[in-house]
Amino acid sequence: MKGSRFFLFLKQNQVWNKKYESVYQDMTRPMSHYWIASSHNTYLTGDQVSSESSTEAYTRCLRQDCWDGSDGTPVIYHGRTLTTKIAFLDVIKAIRDHAFITSEYPLILSIENHCSVKQQKIMAKKFDEVFGKMLVTTQLFRDETELPSPSQLKRKIILKCKKLPKHAKEIIEYAEREKDKDLDLSDTFKNGKMYIQEGGSTWEPYFFALTHDKLIYTEIVDDSSHTNDYDGSDSNSVMPIEELHYSKKWFHGKVHGGVKAAEDRVKKFGVEGGFLVRQSDTYAGEYSLCFLSQDRAHHIRIKSNPEQTRYFLIPSKQFDSLYSLISYYRKNSLETRDFFIEKFTKPVPQPERHEQQPWFYPNHHFPEKMDRKKAEEVLQKIPLNGAFLVRYSSDGGANGRFVISFRVENQLKHCRVKEDGRLLVVSNNRFENIEKLVTYYATKSFYRGLKLKHPVNEELYKFAHSVEAPDDKVYTSPDYLDTNTNSSTQCRAISPYHSLDADSLNFERGDVITNVVKHDGVWWKGDLGEQTNKTFPSNFVEEVEPVDSPFGELQKGSIPVGKADVEKRTDETNPYILKVYSPSSPVPFKAAVPTYREAKEWQEIINFVNNRATKRVSQSYLIQKKNKIAQEFSKQIIYCCTVPKLIPDEVRTTGRIFNQMTSFTELTAEKQMSTDPEFYVWFHEVQFSRVYPKAQRVDSSNYNPIRYWNFGCQMVALNYQTPDRPMQLNHGKFRQNGGCGYVLKPDFMFRKNFHPSRVRDLDMNEIQPLTFKITIIAARQLFRTGNKFISSPFVEVEIIGADFDCQKVRTTKYIADNGFNPFWNEKFTIKVLNPDLALIRFSVSDEDSFGDSHFVGQATYPTRCLLQGYRAVPLENGFGEELLSSMLIHLQYTYDIHTRNVT
């Protein structure tokens, strides 16, 4: 019996049907009849702004960003950003060597061409030399009316790009930037790194981009030392590994009182193997480890090698970061001449110094528990804008330990303070403790211009209990405030407005007011430059869509463009200051650069943009992309000739042209599908299209590809370097048909007026529903990343397919502290109306003591590719790589042959 149970969990008994690991579909249909695995900027190993470019990532259908190289030969990188450059020749050699290792079917190479005619000719020559007979340079047949099949183009490379019109040697095209096209970094006037002074002293690097009316910027993240672990979170915040210890609860920073204070903390905690790390008092830049073993507090110096950035307790075992060192000894023993410890166990908690602060409740003066109701009773009697107190969360910390209750005008609000390890997070700012957070927001805007300037101390607390509740109504928001979210509403002034009232917003005609909050009646509130949370009359403005930004949610700030000057300062590192005078602020914005040449380049281009803006010329019609196309390169574009825009009426009139294709951002494609869904499916019967991530995804995140596949789009390009849920779906989709990268669309997608989101089309096309009966029985070795060997797992089963099929179920219980062999035995019934478009995803998460879930593993499959019975589900990480973890399920499915009611 024991051997039988062991076999049930093995890969040999997996739910995946191995017959689909071979190419089983008809590969003789036109290429437009297949979904094709496609990647976006896969030469990047991280984000879109500052990551490394690499030839090692090139293994699938690809896109190349080609730019002029300084040595006269093209380079590959994400243009006008800080991503590193790699030689064009290195990339195409890597493609040649790896293109057909896992699949013999054609590779489409999408060329984003930014090269001059001279370097395009070099590019075309290298394509010929390196690819040779693999490169498609002529049509297979003279009178073709449809694309060739994958079988006809085995081991062939197809180039996708714009092509010269017939009989033209060279053409210069001028194209307006489409109104519905995302603003991309390549559309901006200038990009680069400059420095901003923070905290009155240090100058920190930011990445800047100049648009037609603003200078915008985002943080530069050093991700050269990222680990490969992925825990399933969607956070955009990435910390270098050498700084990871700052966010950990075991790192206490500078401990006042040194050795004695650290010893007291460890002894008070009283847990065998409990530990903390602090900054060394004796050795600058080094750290001290204090831990409890056999009821004694021990201290050991963490030595470092600054030349190689190495940390160690014993010279024979060195680590690249303090975080790595502690992670190792939390699961391995440490033995020296003086002691032996099996492993470090629990981190010693930080001292609760905030409980001594007058604004924190309960405290030694008022020890009674402070909840939401009591906080509101106090604040409604204190008529001060910015009055606040801090209290513990009433839910036990599941959504954060601390809540800030405060008063803004005649409103009371409550803000849960988010946590990242031991750090507290408000908006994009991180703090080591609640005291530093409160001190910071005493002088900075906490909420819509409001500062935390009136702490409810002992005096104000007594005052509140000595007066009656006011007659004026004080409004209380029922929800908790998320300070990470600002209002996205914007208004444009249609008439100037000036007022002597200090609380009013002054503006000129054409000014854009952001973070607008609409109140009942005529008066609204909003921000304009340095004017924040000011009142203005709504009849002087018109509501507009938010201004597009290449940085999206990662944008940290923007400055309206005005005149720019350069001044020199004494600092040797960045001696030149660029001053930008904003129309809405009398104080110039300052940024530093290391050379006079850089400063002058920024000054000249900003003044140029400002002069154009003052002439009131619409930038939508001024941004023109100048594309010079070399004849030699154009001849190599055969089956994937890019056209700038898809206009349905024109296509219906002229017909579908098999060798033309269009590229859409995810937003443009979604708009097209929503506006004319049947056309979109019909169009893709003959022509290719490629969907790619919107420009705002500078963090290399992905969008959900399912809907685009459902509407027929063949190439749904994703960032393969990001192990998120969309990439897991992509891996599941192309797991079938031998993993060759081509999956044949079902026949019903080629029938007249098919709509993938319309239920009545299912009966019309004789599509049989599929009913799953699934029992989640047990699992083995469910350990998530982050060196956590005790987990409390639960399971989710998800169907991702047509809009009407998307659903999710989860086990009703999580197994506390047992990731080794948890047992559920829970049953679910799931009906899938259109199984040909659906994927089934099994995912396992670990629920921590705060109620937060953390990714453990997943497995995604096409719904028609599974075996019935007692089956193992081997789990994979975010990249689709197999883990040691496995689940045991019982699966049964039946096809419903009864006709459903058509609605």
Secondary structure, DSSP 8 states (H G I E B T S, - for coil): -HHHHHHHTSGGGBSB-GGGGS--S---S-GGGEEEEEESSTTBSS-TTT--B-STT--SBEEEEEE--TTSS-EES-TTSS---EEHHHHHHHHHHHTTSS--S-EEEEEEE---HHHHHHHHHHHHHHHGGGB--S-SSTT--S---TTTTTT-EEEEE----TT-S--EEEEE--TTS---GGGSSEEEEEEEEETTTEEEEEEEEE-SSEEEEEE----TT--S---S--------GGGGGGGSTTB--S-TTHHHHHHHHHHHH--TT-EEEEE-SSSTT-EEEEEEETTEEEEEEEEEETTTTEEEEETTEEESSHHHHHHHHTTS-EE-SS-EES---SB-----GGGGSTTEES-SS--S---HHHHHHHHTT---TTEEEEEE-TTTTTT-SEEEEEEETTEEEEEE-EEETTEEEETTEEESSHHHHHHHTTTS-SBTTB---EE--HHHHHHHTTS---SS--EE-SS-B-TT-----EEEESS-B--S-TTB--B-TT-EEEEEEE-SSSEEEEEETTEEEEEEEGGGEEEE-----TTGGGEEEEEE---EEEEE-S-SSS-EEEEE--TT-SS-EEEEES-HHHHHHHHHHHHHHHHHHHTT--GGGT-EEEEE--HHHHTT--SEEE-S---HHHHHHH---TTEEEEEEHHHHHHHHHH-HHHHHHHTTT-EEEEE--TT-TT------HHHHHTT-SEEEE-TT--SHHHHHHHHHTTSGGG-SEEE--GGGGSTT--TT-THHHHHTT---EEEEEEEEEEE----TTT-----EEEEEEEESSTTT-EEEE-S---TT--SS-EEEEEEEEEES-GGG-EEEEEEEEE-TTS-EEEEEEEEEETTSB--EEEEEEEE-TTS-EEEEEEEEEEEEEE--S-----
